[in-house]
Amino acid sequence: MFESLICIFWNAVPDKTKVHGLSRRFGFKMRGDKAYKYEDYNYTVGFVWSPFLVYETNPKNRRKNEPERMRLDVIDQRATSFYRDADLVIFDSWHWWVTDKTKNGSNYFQEGNYLHPKLEMREAYKKALTTWRKWMDKNIDPNKTQVVFRGYSASHFRGGKWNTGGKCSRETEPIMSSEPYIVKNSPQVNILEDTIRQIKMPVIYLNVSKLTYYRTDGHPSIYAKGWKTNEERIAAALNREDCSHWCLPGIPDTWNELLYISLMMAGKGSFGR
């Protein structure tokens, strides 16, 4: 969604020499963090890497010599420094809530001094979103900052998950809209929607679940970036395909169109004039 937004802005700016990448000057040294400043508009848009919203230790990128754990009761403080000053903050969090990235919930999720021997993913997700909600209500001024939460984005693996032979390489057409919509991961969606209902500040909810469900054809599949040769791409088809991220141009462009319309309807800031 961020990369799509950057492309949209780039296409709209007349003088492209006044668009500057700010990754280092923006203070980013960690995976996924980047920013661009549009000088003529005195506007900066940045991507902050915080896939869980709460604090996750990581010996490679954060505190060394510390065991990997996730503090479900502590917001990701590094990321919050960017939330506080923003006019618009767009969140999403579910893509990384999977067993292989959270040690299957075993001796990984922590609250205070208590390390859960085992905690189900949905329960951990609920606790993390509760921490995020409480921090936002306490620290963000809704008169200054518009908060947006982009919802669950569907994946389309057939015959296994992303690391167990799942495929989507032969999907060349969307699911027809006449077919019934089957809600995937509905408990997680319900947890997010309950959190948004409980938060005190106004939050724009971009519900993209149904939209992405029908677009089985929109994933990189075996054409994901990183494969240098056609042989590598063929090997990827036999090993591991990307059926959860989205191609550009493609689905994320639609999300940004919905974002634009939603901001206009909300009437916040310059969108209200």
Secondary structure, 3 states (H helix, E strand, C coil): CHHHHHHHHHHHCCCHHHEEECCCCCCCCCCCCEEEEEHHHCEEEEECCCCCCEEECCCCCCCCCCCCCEEEEEECHHHHHHHCCCCEEEECCCCCCCHHHCHHHECCEEECCEECCECCHHHHHHHHHHHHHHHHHHHCCCCCCEEEEECCCCCCCECCCCCCCCECCCCCCCCCCCCCCCCCCHHHHHHHHHHHHHCCCCEEEECCHHHHHCCCCCCCECCCCCCCCHHHHHHHHHHCCECCCCCCCCHHHHHHHHHHHHHHHHCCHHHHC
